[in-house]
Amino acid sequence: MPTARLDTLWTMLRPVPLGPFLPTYAAERFFVAPGLLTQVSSGEKEAVVSFGALHRGTLTPLLEHGFRWSRFDG
């Protein structure tokens, strides 16, 4: 997705104070909210976002911002 769409996430999430998970070409970072873990890998123009949650209801507020999920394995 375009990195501009990440702006709505920054109001909901807090960064995990760790360095990038992988080398800088992937720049994977982690963010949290109550019951939610988010992994963001972004470049200058595009980003890939993955969400992890124990309960499907935790993901529901993301729908209001246009974030849809393709699979829930809870």
PDB file of N, CA, C and O in Angstrom:
ATOM      1  N   MET A   1       0.835  -1.163   0.000  1.00  0.00           N
ATOM      2  CA  MET A   1       0.000   0.000   0.000  1.00  0.00           C
ATOM      3  C   MET A   1       0.886   1.234   0.000  1.00  0.00           C
ATOM      4  O   MET A   1       2.052   1.144   0.384  1.00  0.00           O
ATOM      5  N   PRO A   2       0.372   2.383  -0.417  1.00  0.00           N
ATOM      6  CA  PRO A   2       1.165   3.622  -0.365  1.00  0.00           C
ATOM      7  C   PRO A   2       1.489   3.999   1.085  1.00  0.00           C
ATOM      8  O   PRO A   2       0.655   3.826   1.973  1.00  0.00           O
ATOM      9  N   THR A   3       2.673   4.503   1.316  1.00  0.00           N
ATOM     10  CA  THR A   3       3.080   4.857   2.674  1.00  0.00           C
ATOM     11  C   THR A   3       2.213   5.957   3.281  1.00  0.00           C
ATOM     12  O   THR A   3       2.153   6.071   4.505  1.00  0.00           O
ATOM     13  N   ALA A   4       1.550   6.758   2.479  1.00  0.00           N
ATOM     14  CA  ALA A   4       0.667   7.812   3.008  1.00  0.00           C
ATOM     15  C   ALA A   4      -0.466   7.219   3.843  1.00  0.00           C
ATOM     16  O   ALA A   4      -0.979   7.882   4.745  1.00  0.00           O
ATOM     17  N   ARG A   5      -0.857   5.993   3.557  1.00  0.00           N
ATOM     18  CA  ARG A   5      -1.930   5.349   4.329  1.00  0.00           C
ATOM     19  C   ARG A   5      -1.505   4.999   5.739  1.00  0.00           C
ATOM     20  O   ARG A   5      -2.354   4.715   6.584  1.00  0.00           O
ATOM     21  N   LEU A   6      -0.195   5.013   6.015  1.00  0.00           N
ATOM     22  CA  LEU A   6       0.287   4.687   7.350  1.00  0.00           C
ATOM     23  C   LEU A   6      -0.046   5.770   8.372  1.00  0.00           C
ATOM     24  O   LEU A   6      -0.056   5.501   9.574  1.00  0.00           O
ATOM     25  N   ASP A   7      -0.315   6.977   7.915  1.00  0.00           N
ATOM     26  CA  ASP A   7      -0.590   8.084   8.840  1.00  0.00           C
ATOM     27  C   ASP A   7      -1.716   7.769   9.808  1.00  0.00           C
ATOM     28  O   ASP A   7      -1.637   8.142  10.979  1.00  0.00           O
ATOM     29  N   THR A   8      -2.761   7.093   9.351  1.00  0.00           N
ATOM     30  CA  THR A   8      -3.863   6.757  10.260  1.00  0.00           C
ATOM     31  C   THR A   8      -3.438   5.751  11.316  1.00  0.00           C
ATOM     32  O   THR A   8      -3.961   5.760  12.431  1.00  0.00           O
ATOM     33  N   LEU A   9      -2.491   4.882  10.972  1.00  0.00           N
ATOM     34  CA  LEU A   9      -2.021   3.900  11.954  1.00  0.00           C
ATOM     35  C   LEU A   9      -1.237   4.544  13.084  1.00  0.00           C
ATOM     36  O   LEU A   9      -1.323   4.104  14.231  1.00  0.00           O
ATOM     37  N   TRP A  10      -0.477   5.576  12.772  1.00  0.00           N
ATOM     38  CA  TRP A  10       0.382   6.183  13.793  1.00  0.00           C
ATOM     39  C   TRP A  10      -0.430   6.804  14.917  1.00  0.00           C
ATOM     40  O   TRP A  10       0.096   6.979  16.016  1.00  0.00           O
ATOM     41  N   THR A  11      -1.691   7.142  14.685  1.00  0.00           N
ATOM     42  CA  THR A  11      -2.521   7.684  15.757  1.00  0.00           C
ATOM     43  C   THR A  11      -3.032   6.585  16.680  1.00  0.00           C
ATOM     44  O   THR A  11      -3.435   6.862  17.810  1.00  0.00           O
ATOM     45  N   MET A  12      -3.018   5.328  16.203  1.00  0.00           N
ATOM     46  CA  MET A  12      -3.560   4.219  16.981  1.00  0.00           C
ATOM     47  C   MET A  12      -2.476   3.367  17.636  1.00  0.00           C
ATOM     48  O   MET A  12      -2.753   2.664  18.608  1.00  0.00           O
ATOM     49  N   LEU A  13      -1.253   3.418  17.123  1.00  0.00           N
ATOM     50  CA  LEU A  13      -0.206   2.492  17.542  1.00  0.00           C
ATOM     51  C   LEU A  13       0.958   3.188  18.231  1.00  0.00           C
ATOM     52  O   LEU A  13       1.220   4.370  18.009  1.00  0.00           O
ATOM     53  N   ARG A  14       1.647   2.429  19.070  1.00  0.00           N
ATOM     54  CA  ARG A  14       2.867   2.921  19.724  1.00  0.00           C
ATOM     55  C   ARG A  14       4.038   2.092  19.211  1.00  0.00           C
ATOM     56  O   ARG A  14       3.914   0.875  19.070  1.00  0.00           O
ATOM     57  N   PRO A  15       5.173   2.728  18.928  1.00  0.00           N
ATOM     58  CA  PRO A  15       6.324   1.957  18.454  1.00  0.00           C
ATOM     59  C   PRO A  15       6.936   1.109  19.558  1.00  0.00           C
ATOM     60  O   PRO A  15       6.969   1.513  20.720  1.00  0.00           O
ATOM     61  N   VAL A  16       7.413  -0.056  19.187  1.00  0.00           N
ATOM     62  CA  VAL A  16       8.164  -0.909  20.100  1.00  0.00           C
ATOM     63  C   VAL A  16       9.610  -0.416  20.026  1.00  0.00           C
ATOM     64  O   VAL A  16      10.176  -0.346  18.935  1.00  0.00           O
ATOM     65  N   PRO A  17      10.217  -0.072  21.165  1.00  0.00           N
ATOM     66  CA  PRO A  17      11.542   0.556  21.142  1.00  0.00           C
ATOM     67  C   PRO A  17      12.681  -0.432  20.863  1.00  0.00           C
ATOM     68  O   PRO A  17      13.540  -0.668  21.713  1.00  0.00           O
ATOM     69  N   LEU A  18      12.667  -0.996  19.666  1.00  0.00           N
ATOM     70  CA  LEU A  18      13.714  -1.905  19.225  1.00  0.00           C
ATOM     71  C   LEU A  18      14.240  -1.428  17.875  1.00  0.00           C
ATOM     72  O   LEU A  18      13.548  -0.708  17.156  1.00  0.00           O
ATOM     73  N   GLY A  19      15.446  -1.824  17.537  1.00  0.00           N
ATOM     74  CA  GLY A  19      15.971  -1.524  16.214  1.00  0.00           C
ATOM     75  C   GLY A  19      15.219  -2.334  15.173  1.00  0.00           C
ATOM     76  O   GLY A  19      14.447  -3.225  15.531  1.00  0.00           O
ATOM     77  N   PRO A  20      15.424  -2.049  13.893  1.00  0.00           N
ATOM     78  CA  PRO A  20      14.758  -2.832  12.839  1.00  0.00           C
ATOM     79  C   PRO A  20      15.051  -4.317  12.986  1.00  0.00           C
ATOM     80  O   PRO A  20      16.156  -4.708  13.361  1.00  0.00           O
ATOM     81  N   PHE A  21      14.066  -5.128  12.693  1.00  0.00           N
ATOM     82  CA  PHE A  21      14.150  -6.578  12.853  1.00  0.00           C
ATOM     83  C   PHE A  21      15.115  -7.204  11.842  1.00  0.00           C
ATOM     84  O   PHE A  21      15.875  -8.112  12.176  1.00  0.00           O
ATOM     85  N   LEU A  22      15.073  -6.710  10.615  1.00  0.00           N
ATOM     86  CA  LEU A  22      15.928  -7.205   9.549  1.00  0.00           C
ATOM     87  C   LEU A  22      16.828  -6.074   9.064  1.00  0.00           C
ATOM     88  O   LEU A  22      16.686  -4.937   9.513  1.00  0.00           O
ATOM     89  N   PRO A  23      17.744  -6.371   8.160  1.00  0.00           N
ATOM     90  CA  PRO A  23      18.604  -5.302   7.646  1.00  0.00           C
ATOM     91  C   PRO A  23      17.803  -4.127   7.084  1.00  0.00           C
ATOM     92  O   PRO A  23      16.611  -4.253   6.801  1.00  0.00           O
ATOM     93  N   THR A  24      18.456  -3.016   6.930  1.00  0.00           N
ATOM     94  CA  THR A  24      17.756  -1.773   6.591  1.00  0.00           C
ATOM     95  C   THR A  24      17.029  -1.792   5.256  1.00  0.00           C
ATOM     96  O   THR A  24      16.150  -0.955   5.049  1.00  0.00           O
ATOM     97  N   TYR A  25      17.342  -2.690   4.350  1.00  0.00           N
ATOM     98  CA  TYR A  25      16.591  -2.707   3.082  1.00  0.00           C
ATOM     99  C   TYR A  25      15.145  -3.124   3.306  1.00  0.00           C
ATOM    100  O   TYR A  25      14.289  -2.796   2.484  1.00  0.00           O
ATOM    101  N   ALA A  26      14.846  -3.828   4.377  1.00  0.00           N
ATOM    102  CA  ALA A  26      13.461  -4.190   4.684  1.00  0.00           C
ATOM    103  C   ALA A  26      12.871  -3.229   5.710  1.00  0.00           C
ATOM    104  O   ALA A  26      11.672  -2.950   5.681  1.00  0.00           O
ATOM    105  N   ALA A  27      13.698  -2.726   6.611  1.00  0.00           N
ATOM    106  CA  ALA A  27      13.284  -1.743   7.620  1.00  0.00           C
ATOM    107  C   ALA A  27      12.016  -2.165   8.358  1.00  0.00           C
ATOM    108  O   ALA A  27      11.103  -1.357   8.533  1.00  0.00           O
ATOM    109  N   GLU A  28      11.953  -3.415   8.788  1.00  0.00           N
ATOM    110  CA  GLU A  28      10.769  -3.883   9.497  1.00  0.00           C
ATOM    111  C   GLU A  28      10.775  -3.348  10.920  1.00  0.00           C
ATOM    112  O   GLU A  28      11.758  -3.473  11.649  1.00  0.00           O
ATOM    113  N   ARG A  29       9.660  -2.752  11.290  1.00  0.00           N
ATOM    114  CA  ARG A  29       9.500  -2.215  12.631  1.00  0.00           C
ATOM    115  C   ARG A  29       8.215  -2.768  13.219  1.00  0.00           C
ATOM    116  O   ARG A  29       7.313  -3.186  12.493  1.00  0.00           O
ATOM    117  N   PHE A  30       8.144  -2.764  14.551  1.00  0.00           N
ATOM    118  CA  PHE A  30       6.976  -3.292  15.246  1.00  0.00           C
ATOM    119  C   PHE A  30       6.288  -2.181  16.031  1.00  0.00           C
ATOM    120  O   PHE A  30       6.935  -1.284  16.571  1.00  0.00           O
ATOM    121  N   PHE A  31       4.957  -2.265  16.079  1.00  0.00           N
ATOM    122  CA  PHE A  31       4.128  -1.308  16.797  1.00  0.00           C
ATOM    123  C   PHE A  31       3.080  -2.091  17.564  1.00  0.00           C
ATOM    124  O   PHE A  31       2.737  -3.214  17.192  1.00  0.00           O
ATOM    125  N   VAL A  32       2.571  -1.499  18.639  1.00  0.00           N
ATOM    126  CA  VAL A  32       1.574  -2.189  19.455  1.00  0.00           C
ATOM    127  C   VAL A  32       0.416  -1.263  19.799  1.00  0.00           C
ATOM    128  O   VAL A  32       0.533  -0.038  19.775  1.00  0.00           O
ATOM    129  N   ALA A  33      -0.690  -1.890  20.115  1.00  0.00           N
ATOM    130  CA  ALA A  33      -1.879  -1.264  20.694  1.00  0.00           C
ATOM    131  C   ALA A  33      -2.466  -2.354  21.588  1.00  0.00           C
ATOM    132  O   ALA A  33      -2.059  -3.510  21.478  1.00  0.00           O
ATOM    133  N   PRO A  34      -3.400  -2.025  22.458  1.00  0.00           N
ATOM    134  CA  PRO A  34      -3.957  -3.076  23.319  1.00  0.00           C
ATOM    135  C   PRO A  34      -4.474  -4.271  22.512  1.00  0.00           C
ATOM    136  O   PRO A  34      -5.400  -4.142  21.712  1.00  0.00           O
ATOM    137  N   GLY A  35      -3.861  -5.427  22.736  1.00  0.00           N
ATOM    138  CA  GLY A  35      -4.268  -6.646  22.062  1.00  0.00           C
ATOM    139  C   GLY A  35      -3.816  -6.776  20.622  1.00  0.00           C
ATOM    140  O   GLY A  35      -4.251  -7.696  19.929  1.00  0.00           O
ATOM    141  N   LEU A  36      -2.953  -5.882  20.148  1.00  0.00           N
ATOM    142  CA  LEU A  36      -2.590  -5.859  18.733  1.00  0.00           C
ATOM    143  C   LEU A  36      -1.085  -5.679  18.573  1.00  0.00           C
ATOM    144  O   LEU A  36      -0.480  -4.831  19.228  1.00  0.00           O
ATOM    145  N   LEU A  37      -0.489  -6.479  17.701  1.00  0.00           N
ATOM    146  CA  LEU A  37       0.908  -6.332  17.317  1.00  0.00           C
ATOM    147  C   LEU A  37       0.939  -6.083  15.820  1.00  0.00           C
ATOM    148  O   LEU A  37       0.273  -6.785  15.060  1.00  0.00           O
ATOM    149  N   THR A  38       1.703  -5.095  15.392  1.00  0.00           N
ATOM    150  CA  THR A  38       1.756  -4.714  13.988  1.00  0.00           C
ATOM    151  C   THR A  38       3.200  -4.715  13.520  1.00  0.00           C
ATOM    152  O   THR A  38       4.089  -4.208  14.206  1.00  0.00           O
ATOM    153  N   GLN A  39       3.423  -5.286  12.353  1.00  0.00           N
ATOM    154  CA  GLN A  39       4.737  -5.288  11.726  1.00  0.00           C
ATOM    155  C   GLN A  39       4.632  -4.440  10.464  1.00  0.00           C
ATOM    156  O   GLN A  39       3.758  -4.670   9.629  1.00  0.00           O
ATOM    157  N   VAL A  40       5.520  -3.461  10.325  1.00  0.00           N
ATOM    158  CA  VAL A  40       5.509  -2.578   9.171  1.00  0.00           C
ATOM    159  C   VAL A  40       6.860  -2.668   8.474  1.00  0.00           C
ATOM    160  O   VAL A  40       7.903  -2.459   9.093  1.00  0.00           O
ATOM    161  N   SER A  41       6.834  -2.974   7.210  1.00  0.00           N
ATOM    162  CA  SER A  41       8.020  -2.971   6.367  1.00  0.00           C
ATOM    163  C   SER A  41       7.757  -1.943   5.283  1.00  0.00           C
ATOM    164  O   SER A  41       6.825  -2.094   4.493  1.00  0.00           O
ATOM    165  N   SER A  42       8.573  -0.896   5.241  1.00  0.00           N
ATOM    166  CA  SER A  42       8.265   0.176   4.293  1.00  0.00           C
ATOM    167  C   SER A  42       9.504   0.684   3.593  1.00  0.00           C
ATOM    168  O   SER A  42      10.614   0.657   4.124  1.00  0.00           O
ATOM    169  N   GLY A  43       9.271   1.145   2.388  1.00  0.00           N
ATOM    170  CA  GLY A  43      10.272   1.845   1.608  1.00  0.00           C
ATOM    171  C   GLY A  43       9.858   3.303   1.524  1.00  0.00           C
ATOM    172  O   GLY A  43       9.130   3.796   2.386  1.00  0.00           O
ATOM    173  N   GLU A  44      10.309   3.985   0.506  1.00  0.00           N
ATOM    174  CA  GLU A  44       9.963   5.399   0.366  1.00  0.00           C
ATOM    175  C   GLU A  44       8.516   5.600  -0.065  1.00  0.00           C
ATOM    176  O   GLU A  44       7.874   6.563   0.354  1.00  0.00           O
ATOM    177  N   LYS A  45       7.991   4.689  -0.909  1.00  0.00           N
ATOM    178  CA  LYS A  45       6.655   4.896  -1.471  1.00  0.00           C
ATOM    179  C   LYS A  45       5.638   3.825  -1.104  1.00  0.00           C
ATOM    180  O   LYS A  45       4.434   4.073  -1.165  1.00  0.00           O
ATOM    181  N   GLU A  46       6.102   2.641  -0.725  1.00  0.00           N
ATOM    182  CA  GLU A  46       5.189   1.542  -0.442  1.00  0.00           C
ATOM    183  C   GLU A  46       5.498   0.902   0.904  1.00  0.00           C
ATOM    184  O   GLU A  46       6.626   0.947   1.395  1.00  0.00           O
ATOM    185  N   ALA A  47       4.463   0.305   1.486  1.00  0.00           N
ATOM    186  CA  ALA A  47       4.610  -0.366   2.771  1.00  0.00           C
ATOM    187  C   ALA A  47       3.811  -1.665   2.764  1.00  0.00           C
ATOM    188  O   ALA A  47       2.801  -1.795   2.073  1.00  0.00           O
ATOM    189  N   VAL A  48       4.292  -2.617   3.551  1.00  0.00           N
ATOM    190  CA  VAL A  48       3.570  -3.865   3.791  1.00  0.00           C
ATOM    191  C   VAL A  48       3.314  -3.914   5.293  1.00  0.00           C
ATOM    192  O   VAL A  48       4.239  -3.775   6.093  1.00  0.00           O
ATOM    193  N   VAL A  49       2.050  -4.111   5.669  1.00  0.00           N
ATOM    194  CA  VAL A  49       1.657  -4.104   7.074  1.00  0.00           C
ATOM    195  C   VAL A  49       1.025  -5.448   7.415  1.00  0.00           C
ATOM    196  O   VAL A  49       0.169  -5.946   6.684  1.00  0.00           O
ATOM    197  N   SER A  50       1.456  -6.028   8.530  1.00  0.00           N
ATOM    198  CA  SER A  50       0.873  -7.268   9.027  1.00  0.00           C
ATOM    199  C   SER A  50       0.386  -7.025  10.451  1.00  0.00           C
ATOM    200  O   SER A  50       1.075  -6.399  11.257  1.00  0.00           O
ATOM    201  N   PHE A  51      -0.804  -7.525  10.747  1.00  0.00           N
ATOM    202  CA  PHE A  51      -1.388  -7.376  12.078  1.00  0.00           C
ATOM    203  C   PHE A  51      -1.478  -8.743  12.739  1.00  0.00           C
ATOM    204  O   PHE A  51      -1.759  -9.743  12.078  1.00  0.00           O
ATOM    205  N   GLY A  52      -1.239  -8.781  14.037  1.00  0.00           N
ATOM    206  CA  GLY A  52      -1.414  -9.990  14.815  1.00  0.00           C
ATOM    207  C   GLY A  52      -2.272  -9.686  16.025  1.00  0.00           C
ATOM    208  O   GLY A  52      -2.034  -8.705  16.729  1.00  0.00           O
ATOM    209  N   ALA A  53      -3.268 -10.519  16.272  1.00  0.00           N
ATOM    210  CA  ALA A  53      -4.177 -10.315  17.408  1.00  0.00           C
ATOM    211  C   ALA A  53      -4.697 -11.672  17.869  1.00  0.00           C
ATOM    212  O   ALA A  53      -4.832 -12.600  17.072  1.00  0.00           O
ATOM    213  N   LEU A  54      -4.984 -11.777  19.158  1.00  0.00           N
ATOM    214  CA  LEU A  54      -5.561 -13.010  19.676  1.00  0.00           C
ATOM    215  C   LEU A  54      -7.050 -13.113  19.380  1.00  0.00           C
ATOM    216  O   LEU A  54      -7.583 -14.212  19.228  1.00  0.00           O
ATOM    217  N   HIS A  55      -7.726 -11.961  19.298  1.00  0.00           N
ATOM    218  CA  HIS A  55      -9.167 -11.946  19.105  1.00  0.00           C
ATOM    219  C   HIS A  55      -9.522 -11.124  17.873  1.00  0.00           C
ATOM    220  O   HIS A  55      -8.989 -10.034  17.665  1.00  0.00           O
ATOM    221  N   ARG A  56     -10.409 -11.646  17.076  1.00  0.00           N
ATOM    222  CA  ARG A  56     -10.828 -10.976  15.842  1.00  0.00           C
ATOM    223  C   ARG A  56     -11.395  -9.588  16.122  1.00  0.00           C
ATOM    224  O   ARG A  56     -11.218  -8.680  15.310  1.00  0.00           O
ATOM    225  N   GLY A  57     -12.066  -9.407  17.243  1.00  0.00           N
ATOM    226  CA  GLY A  57     -12.651  -8.111  17.585  1.00  0.00           C
ATOM    227  C   GLY A  57     -11.625  -6.996  17.702  1.00  0.00           C
ATOM    228  O   GLY A  57     -11.947  -5.825  17.499  1.00  0.00           O
ATOM    229  N   THR A  58     -10.389  -7.357  18.028  1.00  0.00           N
ATOM    230  CA  THR A  58      -9.326  -6.360  18.119  1.00  0.00           C
ATOM    231  C   THR A  58      -9.050  -5.734  16.760  1.00  0.00           C
ATOM    232  O   THR A  58      -8.614  -4.585  16.686  1.00  0.00           O
ATOM    233  N   LEU A  59      -9.296  -6.471  15.691  1.00  0.00           N
ATOM    234  CA  LEU A  59      -9.044  -5.981  14.338  1.00  0.00           C
ATOM    235  C   LEU A  59     -10.174  -5.127  13.787  1.00  0.00           C
ATOM    236  O   LEU A  59      -9.972  -4.403  12.813  1.00  0.00           O
ATOM    237  N   THR A  60     -11.344  -5.193  14.380  1.00  0.00           N
ATOM    238  CA  THR A  60     -12.519  -4.492  13.864  1.00  0.00           C
ATOM    239  C   THR A  60     -12.309  -2.987  13.675  1.00  0.00           C
ATOM    240  O   THR A  60     -12.723  -2.467  12.639  1.00  0.00           O
ATOM    241  N   PRO A  61     -11.687  -2.250  14.617  1.00  0.00           N
ATOM    242  CA  PRO A  61     -11.489  -0.812  14.397  1.00  0.00           C
ATOM    243  C   PRO A  61     -10.649  -0.486  13.160  1.00  0.00           C
ATOM    244  O   PRO A  61     -10.737   0.620  12.627  1.00  0.00           O
ATOM    245  N   LEU A  62      -9.850  -1.425  12.711  1.00  0.00           N
ATOM    246  CA  LEU A  62      -9.030  -1.189  11.520  1.00  0.00           C
ATOM    247  C   LEU A  62      -9.885  -1.065  10.259  1.00  0.00           C
ATOM    248  O   LEU A  62      -9.482  -0.421   9.291  1.00  0.00           O
ATOM    249  N   LEU A  63     -11.065  -1.683  10.275  1.00  0.00           N
ATOM    250  CA  LEU A  63     -11.962  -1.598   9.122  1.00  0.00           C
ATOM    251  C   LEU A  63     -12.391  -0.159   8.850  1.00  0.00           C
ATOM    252  O   LEU A  63     -12.579   0.223   7.695  1.00  0.00           O
ATOM    253  N   GLU A  64     -12.546   0.638   9.900  1.00  0.00           N
ATOM    254  CA  GLU A  64     -12.951   2.033   9.743  1.00  0.00           C
ATOM    255  C   GLU A  64     -11.929   2.840   8.953  1.00  0.00           C
ATOM    256  O   GLU A  64     -12.261   3.868   8.363  1.00  0.00           O
ATOM    257  N   HIS A  65     -10.685   2.370   8.943  1.00  0.00           N
ATOM    258  CA  HIS A  65      -9.616   3.080   8.249  1.00  0.00           C
ATOM    259  C   HIS A  65      -9.246   2.408   6.929  1.00  0.00           C
ATOM    260  O   HIS A  65      -8.238   2.755   6.313  1.00  0.00           O
ATOM    261  N   GLY A  66     -10.053   1.455   6.500  1.00  0.00           N
ATOM    262  CA  GLY A  66      -9.828   0.814   5.210  1.00  0.00           C
ATOM    263  C   GLY A  66      -8.830  -0.325   5.217  1.00  0.00           C
ATOM    264  O   GLY A  66      -8.417  -0.779   4.150  1.00  0.00           O
ATOM    265  N   PHE A  67      -8.428  -0.803   6.391  1.00  0.00           N
ATOM    266  CA  PHE A  67      -7.517  -1.931   6.471  1.00  0.00           C
ATOM    267  C   PHE A  67      -8.345  -3.204   6.577  1.00  0.00           C
ATOM    268  O   PHE A  67      -9.114  -3.375   7.523  1.00  0.00           O
ATOM    269  N   ARG A  68      -8.186  -4.086   5.614  1.00  0.00           N
ATOM    270  CA  ARG A  68      -8.914  -5.349   5.583  1.00  0.00           C
ATOM    271  C   ARG A  68      -7.929  -6.484   5.787  1.00  0.00           C
ATOM    272  O   ARG A  68      -6.752  -6.346   5.454  1.00  0.00           O
ATOM    273  N   TRP A  69      -8.377  -7.577   6.315  1.00  0.00           N
ATOM    274  CA  TRP A  69      -7.506  -8.728   6.466  1.00  0.00           C
ATOM    275  C   TRP A  69      -8.001  -9.839   5.575  1.00  0.00           C
ATOM    276  O   TRP A  69      -9.192  -9.940   5.280  1.00  0.00           O
ATOM    277  N   SER A  70      -7.068 -10.675   5.150  1.00  0.00           N
ATOM    278  CA  SER A  70      -7.407 -11.768   4.247  1.00  0.00           C
ATOM    279  C   SER A  70      -7.495 -13.108   4.977  1.00  0.00           C
ATOM    280  O   SER A  70      -8.037 -14.074   4.441  1.00  0.00           O
ATOM    281  N   ARG A  71      -6.957 -13.166   6.209  1.00  0.00           N
ATOM    282  CA  ARG A  71      -6.952 -14.423   6.943  1.00  0.00           C
ATOM    283  C   ARG A  71      -6.886 -14.128   8.433  1.00  0.00           C
ATOM    284  O   ARG A  71      -6.166 -13.228   8.866  1.00  0.00           O
ATOM    285  N   PHE A  72      -7.634 -14.886   9.205  1.00  0.00           N
ATOM    286  CA  PHE A  72      -7.549 -14.811  10.660  1.00  0.00           C
ATOM    287  C   PHE A  72      -7.421 -16.234  11.175  1.00  0.00           C
ATOM    288  O   PHE A  72      -8.302 -17.064  10.948  1.00  0.00           O
ATOM    289  N   ASP A  73      -6.332 -16.513  11.863  1.00  0.00           N
ATOM    290  CA  ASP A  73      -6.068 -17.876  12.321  1.00  0.00           C
ATOM    291  C   ASP A  73      -6.282 -18.061  13.817  1.00  0.00           C
ATOM    292  O   ASP A  73      -5.786 -19.026  14.398  1.00  0.00           O
ATOM    293  N   GLY A  74      -7.025 -17.134  14.457  1.00  0.00           N
ATOM    294  CA  GLY A  74      -7.217 -17.180  15.887  1.00  0.00           C
ATOM    295  C   GLY A  74      -7.993 -18.330  16.302  1.00  0.00           C
ATOM    296  O   GLY A  74      -8.242 -18.509  17.494  1.00  0.00           O
TER     297      GLY A  74
END
